[in-house]
Amino acid sequence: PSSTDPSPRNRTWSFKERSRLWLPPVTADPADPYSAFVAVGGTTGESKITYLTFSKEQNKIIASELPFDFSLGNAKVRVSAIAVSPFDFDVLYVLTSAGHFFRSTDGGKTWTQTPDFKAPKNHYFYGSAIAPSLKTPGTIFIGGSGYSNPGVFVTTDNGDTFIPMNRGLPKTLVYELAVTPDEKLLFAATAVGPYAFNFADSTWYDIAGATTPDQTYWTVDYVPQLKTARFGTYGRGIWDFKLESILAVSPRRSKPVDFAITAFPSPARDVVTFSITTSKAAEGSLRIYDSGGRVVAEFKDRSFRRGANRLTWNGATDEGFPLPSGTYLAVLSLQGRATYAKILLLR
């Protein structure tokens, strides 16, 4: 900072609210470079949004709690994503952990919920995704957990109705979405790798290369100046995917590997055996999630031969701590696709 900048000592803001995700969703206010919306919950337990503004005159951050309670009376509900329309900065969008989508047209004072729609739920601490179109007003892409429902939806009427966008996308968690300004491609950071949706044929494609890590992809941003989709991974750094041209997709693509997984016994008291069958030899990973979406154990970079394969798991975390009774999810990822099996532990 230059000598004329305000003191950096007051450029932090602390909060005590508990009704929030571990990583509270935050989005900048495009109308004011010194302001942002952050979902830290309410001072009395509600699920609310706070508007933060840095005042140069007062040399401090000023917090204003918006009045609407997104929990709708359920204390377990959290705000999982916030976005602002690029066409009208008074139009805001919110997703919640209950799968509710809300829209405000007055800067967050009042909100309307989309009726009869259940959005994908969120990761337990990372939230879900909202990506408004940069080309078409009223078009919004949303993403989240896609294990039991489509992981991505789109609305073209500003949130009144939604339709799924799941052709070619495996059953996985979608953490973040980024759309190109010309709306030719939509990128998704997912639990099984980087994906791109080609609007020309309405299909998702795995864009991981031979050298990209087989790892969770947490974030994605599109950088128009570089024509680059920039992904952030879990422990394997930042990876750039440069867009050179969109080629026609040949109908004679190689057939992807077919695979399946089952877990037994059920319920299991200690050791769980996974039976994995594949149509051809492949590399992949198996991750065990608890009911909150946390990865509790992981088998990385495994080689599976064609036909029958078996893996055993001792019902403990990677650190060796036995897990309590409950339902867990084993997600098998091979070549950018995923399937899963449920596990019931009974101690």
C-alpha positions as CSV (number, residue, x, y, z in Angstrom):
1,P,0.0,0.0,0.0
2,S,1.1,3.6,-0.6
3,S,1.5,6.1,2.1
4,T,-1.9,7.5,1.3
5,D,-3.7,4.2,1.8
6,P,-5.7,3.7,5.0
7,S,-4.0,1.8,7.7
8,P,-4.3,-2.0,7.1
9,R,-4.9,-2.6,10.8
10,N,-8.6,-2.3,10.5
11,R,-9.0,-4.4,7.3
12,T,-10.2,-7.5,9.1
13,W,-13.6,-8.4,10.5
14,S,-14.3,-11.1,13.1
15,F,-17.7,-12.8,13.6
16,K,-19.1,-15.2,16.2
17,E,-22.1,-16.5,14.3
18,R,-22.4,-20.3,14.2
19,S,-25.2,-21.0,11.7
20,R,-22.9,-21.1,8.7
21,L,-20.7,-23.5,6.7
22,W,-17.1,-24.1,7.8
23,L,-16.1,-21.9,4.8
24,P,-18.8,-19.2,4.6
25,P,-19.8,-18.4,1.0
26,V,-18.6,-14.9,0.0
27,T,-19.0,-12.9,-3.2
28,A,-17.9,-9.4,-4.1
29,D,-20.4,-6.7,-4.8
30,P,-19.7,-5.7,-8.4
31,A,-21.2,-2.3,-7.8
32,D,-18.6,-1.5,-5.1
33,P,-15.0,-2.7,-5.1
34,Y,-14.9,-2.2,-1.3
35,S,-18.0,-4.4,-0.5
36,A,-19.0,-8.0,-0.4
37,F,-21.8,-10.4,0.7
38,V,-20.8,-13.1,3.2
39,A,-23.0,-15.9,4.6
40,V,-21.9,-16.1,8.2
41,G,-25.3,-16.8,9.7
42,G,-27.3,-14.7,12.1
43,T,-26.5,-13.1,15.5
44,T,-29.4,-15.1,17.0
45,G,-29.0,-18.4,15.2
46,E,-30.7,-17.7,11.9
47,S,-29.2,-18.3,8.5
48,K,-28.5,-14.8,7.2
49,I,-26.2,-12.8,4.9
50,T,-24.0,-10.0,6.1
51,Y,-23.0,-7.1,3.8
52,L,-19.5,-5.9,4.4
53,T,-18.1,-2.5,3.3
54,F,-14.7,-0.9,4.0
55,S,-15.1,2.7,4.8
56,K,-12.1,4.8,3.9
57,E,-13.5,7.7,5.9
58,Q,-13.8,5.7,9.1
59,N,-10.9,3.4,8.2
60,K,-12.7,0.2,9.2
61,I,-15.0,-2.5,7.9
62,I,-18.7,-1.9,8.5
63,A,-21.0,-5.0,8.8
64,S,-24.7,-4.9,8.1
65,E,-26.8,-8.0,8.6
66,L,-29.5,-8.4,6.0
67,P,-32.9,-9.2,7.4
68,F,-34.0,-12.4,5.5
69,D,-33.6,-15.7,7.3
70,F,-32.9,-18.5,4.7
71,S,-33.4,-21.2,7.3
72,L,-37.2,-20.9,7.1
73,G,-37.3,-22.1,10.7
74,N,-34.9,-25.0,10.3
75,A,-31.8,-24.3,12.4
76,K,-29.7,-26.8,10.5
77,V,-30.1,-25.0,7.1
78,R,-27.1,-22.9,5.9
79,V,-26.6,-20.6,3.0
80,S,-24.3,-22.6,0.6
81,A,-23.8,-20.1,-2.3
82,I,-24.3,-16.5,-3.2
83,A,-24.1,-14.8,-6.6
84,V,-24.9,-11.4,-8.2
85,S,-26.4,-10.9,-11.7
86,P,-23.8,-9.3,-14.0
87,F,-26.7,-7.5,-15.7
88,D,-28.4,-6.0,-12.7
89,F,-26.4,-5.7,-9.5
90,D,-29.7,-5.5,-7.4
91,V,-30.5,-9.1,-8.5
92,L,-29.0,-11.6,-6.1
93,Y,-29.1,-15.4,-6.0
94,V,-28.8,-17.8,-3.1
95,L,-28.7,-21.6,-2.6
96,T,-29.1,-23.3,0.7
97,S,-28.1,-26.6,2.2
98,A,-31.8,-27.7,2.1
99,G,-31.7,-27.4,-1.7
100,H,-33.7,-24.2,-1.9
101,F,-33.0,-21.5,-4.5
102,F,-33.8,-17.9,-3.8
103,R,-33.8,-14.7,-5.9
104,S,-33.8,-11.1,-4.8
105,T,-34.5,-8.1,-7.1
106,D,-33.9,-5.3,-4.5
107,G,-30.3,-5.9,-3.4
108,G,-31.2,-8.5,-0.7
109,K,-34.0,-6.8,1.2
110,T,-36.7,-9.3,0.1
111,W,-36.4,-12.8,-1.5
112,T,-38.5,-15.2,-3.5
113,Q,-38.0,-19.0,-3.3
114,T,-38.4,-21.2,-6.4
115,P,-41.4,-23.4,-5.7
116,D,-41.4,-27.2,-6.3
117,F,-37.6,-27.4,-7.0
118,K,-35.0,-29.3,-5.1
119,A,-31.5,-28.0,-6.0
120,P,-28.4,-30.2,-5.6
121,K,-27.2,-30.2,-2.0
122,N,-23.8,-28.8,-1.0
123,H,-20.5,-30.2,0.3
124,Y,-20.4,-30.0,4.1
125,F,-17.9,-27.2,4.3
126,Y,-17.3,-26.0,0.8
127,G,-20.8,-25.2,-0.3
128,S,-22.4,-25.3,-3.7
129,A,-22.1,-23.3,-7.0
130,I,-24.0,-20.6,-8.7
131,A,-22.7,-19.2,-12.1
132,P,-24.9,-16.6,-13.8
133,S,-24.5,-16.4,-17.6
134,L,-22.3,-13.5,-18.8
135,K,-24.2,-13.4,-22.1
136,T,-27.9,-14.0,-21.4
137,P,-29.9,-12.2,-18.7
138,G,-31.9,-14.7,-16.6
139,T,-29.8,-17.7,-17.4
140,I,-28.1,-19.2,-14.3
141,F,-26.2,-22.4,-13.8
142,I,-26.1,-24.1,-10.4
143,G,-24.2,-27.2,-9.1
144,G,-23.7,-29.4,-6.1
145,S,-24.0,-33.0,-5.0
146,G,-24.9,-35.2,-8.0
147,Y,-24.8,-38.7,-6.4
148,S,-28.6,-39.2,-6.2
149,N,-29.7,-36.5,-8.7
150,P,-28.2,-34.4,-11.5
151,G,-25.2,-32.4,-10.3
152,V,-25.9,-29.4,-12.5
153,F,-29.1,-27.5,-13.4
154,V,-29.8,-24.4,-15.5
155,T,-32.6,-21.9,-15.5
156,T,-33.4,-19.5,-18.4
157,D,-36.2,-17.6,-16.6
158,N,-34.2,-16.1,-13.7
159,G,-34.9,-19.0,-11.4
160,D,-38.5,-19.7,-11.9
161,T,-37.8,-23.1,-13.3
162,F,-34.8,-25.4,-13.7
163,I,-33.8,-28.2,-16.0
164,P,-30.9,-30.7,-15.5
165,M,-27.6,-30.6,-17.4
166,N,-26.2,-34.0,-16.7
167,R,-25.5,-35.7,-20.0
168,G,-21.9,-37.0,-19.8
169,L,-21.4,-35.9,-16.2
170,P,-20.7,-38.7,-13.7
171,K,-22.4,-39.0,-10.4
172,T,-20.1,-36.7,-8.4
173,L,-19.9,-33.5,-6.3
174,V,-19.7,-30.3,-8.3
175,Y,-17.8,-27.7,-6.3
176,E,-17.6,-24.7,-8.7
177,L,-18.7,-23.6,-12.1
178,A,-17.3,-21.1,-14.6
179,V,-18.9,-20.1,-17.9
180,T,-17.1,-18.5,-20.9
181,P,-18.4,-15.0,-21.9
182,D,-19.6,-16.3,-25.3
183,E,-21.5,-19.1,-23.5
184,K,-19.9,-21.8,-25.6
185,L,-18.4,-23.7,-22.7
186,L,-19.2,-24.3,-19.0
187,F,-16.4,-25.6,-16.8
188,A,-16.9,-27.6,-13.6
189,A,-14.5,-28.4,-10.8
190,T,-15.6,-31.8,-9.4
191,A,-14.6,-34.5,-7.0
192,V,-13.5,-36.7,-9.9
193,G,-11.7,-34.1,-12.1
194,P,-12.1,-31.2,-14.5
195,Y,-15.1,-31.2,-16.8
196,A,-16.4,-28.9,-19.6
197,F,-19.9,-28.7,-21.0
198,N,-20.1,-28.0,-24.8
199,F,-23.3,-26.1,-25.5
200,A,-23.0,-27.2,-29.2
201,D,-24.0,-30.8,-28.4
202,S,-25.2,-30.3,-24.8
203,T,-22.7,-32.8,-23.4
204,W,-20.1,-32.8,-20.6
205,Y,-16.6,-33.9,-21.4
206,D,-13.7,-35.0,-19.1
207,I,-10.9,-32.7,-20.0
208,A,-8.2,-34.2,-17.8
209,G,-5.0,-35.0,-19.7
210,A,-2.4,-37.7,-19.2
211,T,-0.3,-35.5,-16.8
212,T,-3.2,-33.9,-14.8
213,P,-3.6,-35.2,-11.3
214,D,-6.3,-37.8,-10.4
215,Q,-7.5,-35.7,-7.5
216,T,-10.4,-33.5,-6.3
217,Y,-10.7,-30.3,-8.3
218,W,-12.0,-27.7,-5.8
219,T,-12.2,-24.4,-7.8
220,V,-12.4,-23.1,-11.4
221,D,-12.2,-19.6,-12.9
222,Y,-12.3,-18.7,-16.6
223,V,-9.7,-16.0,-17.5
224,P,-10.9,-14.4,-20.7
225,Q,-7.7,-12.5,-21.4
226,L,-5.8,-15.8,-21.5
227,K,-8.6,-18.0,-22.9
228,T,-7.8,-20.2,-19.9
229,A,-9.8,-22.3,-17.4
230,R,-7.9,-22.2,-14.2
231,F,-8.5,-25.1,-11.8
232,G,-7.4,-25.5,-8.2
233,T,-6.9,-29.0,-6.9
234,Y,-6.6,-30.7,-3.5
235,G,-2.9,-30.8,-2.7
236,R,-1.7,-30.9,-6.3
237,G,-1.6,-27.2,-7.2
238,I,-3.2,-25.0,-9.8
239,W,-3.7,-26.3,-13.4
240,D,-4.4,-24.2,-16.5
241,F,-6.4,-25.5,-19.4
242,K,-5.9,-23.2,-22.3
243,L,-8.7,-22.9,-24.9
244,E,-7.4,-22.9,-28.4
245,S,-10.4,-24.0,-30.4
246,I,-13.6,-26.1,-30.1
247,L,-13.3,-29.0,-32.4
248,A,-16.1,-31.2,-33.6
249,V,-16.5,-34.4,-31.6
250,S,-16.0,-37.5,-33.6
251,P,-18.8,-40.1,-33.1
252,R,-16.1,-42.8,-33.3
253,R,-14.7,-42.2,-29.8
254,S,-13.1,-45.1,-28.0
255,K,-15.5,-46.8,-25.7
256,P,-15.0,-45.8,-22.1
257,V,-14.4,-48.4,-19.4
258,D,-17.5,-49.9,-17.8
259,F,-17.2,-50.7,-14.1
260,A,-19.3,-51.4,-11.0
261,I,-18.7,-51.7,-7.3
262,T,-20.4,-53.5,-4.5
263,A,-19.6,-53.6,-0.8
264,F,-20.1,-56.5,1.6
265,P,-21.1,-57.6,4.2
266,S,-23.9,-55.3,5.0
267,P,-24.0,-54.3,7.7
268,A,-20.3,-54.6,8.4
269,R,-18.8,-54.7,11.9
270,D,-15.1,-54.3,11.0
271,V,-13.7,-55.2,7.6
272,V,-15.5,-54.2,4.4
273,T,-14.7,-55.9,1.1
274,F,-15.3,-54.1,-2.2
275,S,-15.9,-56.1,-5.3
276,I,-14.9,-54.1,-8.3
277,T,-15.5,-55.2,-11.9
278,T,-14.1,-53.4,-15.0
279,S,-14.5,-54.0,-18.7
280,K,-10.8,-53.3,-19.2
281,A,-7.7,-52.4,-17.2
282,A,-7.8,-48.9,-15.8
283,E,-6.2,-46.6,-13.2
284,G,-8.5,-45.1,-10.5
285,S,-9.2,-44.1,-7.0
286,L,-11.7,-45.1,-4.3
287,R,-12.8,-42.6,-1.7
288,I,-14.9,-43.2,1.4
289,Y,-17.2,-40.4,2.5
290,D,-19.2,-40.0,5.7
291,S,-22.8,-38.8,5.7
292,G,-21.6,-35.2,5.9
293,G,-19.6,-35.4,2.7
294,R,-16.2,-35.7,4.4
295,V,-13.5,-37.9,2.9
296,V,-12.6,-40.3,5.7
297,A,-10.4,-42.8,3.8
298,E,-8.9,-43.0,0.4
299,F,-7.2,-45.5,-1.9
300,K,-5.3,-43.4,-4.4
301,D,-3.8,-44.3,-7.9
302,R,-4.9,-47.9,-7.9
303,S,-4.5,-50.2,-10.9
304,F,-7.5,-52.4,-11.7
305,R,-7.3,-55.3,-14.0
306,R,-10.0,-56.3,-16.5
307,G,-12.7,-58.4,-14.8
308,A,-13.0,-58.9,-11.0
309,N,-11.0,-57.0,-8.4
310,R,-11.2,-56.8,-4.7
311,L,-10.2,-54.2,-2.1
312,T,-10.6,-54.4,1.7
313,W,-11.1,-51.6,4.1
314,N,-10.8,-51.8,7.9
315,G,-13.5,-49.3,8.7
316,A,-11.1,-46.7,9.9
317,T,-9.8,-43.3,8.8
318,D,-6.5,-43.0,6.9
319,E,-4.9,-42.1,10.2
320,G,-6.1,-45.4,11.8
321,F,-9.0,-44.1,13.9
322,P,-12.0,-46.5,13.9
323,L,-15.2,-44.9,12.5
324,P,-18.5,-45.0,14.4
325,S,-21.6,-46.8,13.3
326,G,-23.4,-45.1,10.4
327,T,-23.9,-44.9,6.7
328,Y,-20.9,-44.2,4.4
329,L,-20.4,-43.8,0.7
330,A,-17.7,-45.5,-1.3
331,V,-17.1,-43.6,-4.6
332,L,-15.0,-45.3,-7.3
333,S,-13.5,-43.0,-9.9
334,L,-12.0,-44.4,-13.2
335,Q,-11.1,-42.3,-16.2
336,G,-13.2,-39.3,-15.2
337,R,-16.3,-41.3,-14.4
338,A,-17.6,-42.4,-11.1
339,T,-20.0,-44.9,-9.4
340,Y,-20.7,-45.6,-5.8
341,A,-21.8,-48.2,-3.2
342,K,-23.3,-47.6,0.2
343,I,-21.7,-49.0,3.3
344,L,-23.5,-49.6,6.7
345,L,-21.1,-49.8,9.7
346,L,-22.6,-51.4,12.8
347,R,-20.2,-51.3,15.7
